[in-house]
Amino acid sequence: DARTHRYLAQIYAAQAAWQHAVDAYRRALALDAHHFDSWCGLASILEELGDMSTAITAWASAIENASHRRDRHRIENHVHALKRAGDSPI
């Protein structure tokens, strides 16, 4: 069940075991490619790891699988902010 792997990913993330969390989210998504919460969790961790390109791709999948317009809009704004930050020199 995708939810079981998502919960496991959340436990790993709480322990800062990032690669285990990424792997668990990917297992959840292998079982249910439309699992919105897993896309969001995976994207958040990829951001934490600094893999912005892959994070943005994961956020795009979250947008595609969001059941509420409010969630889509919130994520779209977040992705636009990430892209703007990526264009700015640090």
HELIX and SHEET records of a PDB file:
HELIX    1   1 ALA A    2  ALA A   14  1                                  13    
HELIX    2   2 TRP A   18  LEU A   31  1                                  14    
HELIX    3   3 PHE A   36  GLU A   48  1                                  13    
HELIX    4   4 MET A   52  ASN A   65  1                                  14    
HELIX    5   5 ARG A   69  ASP A   87  1                                  19    
END                                                                             
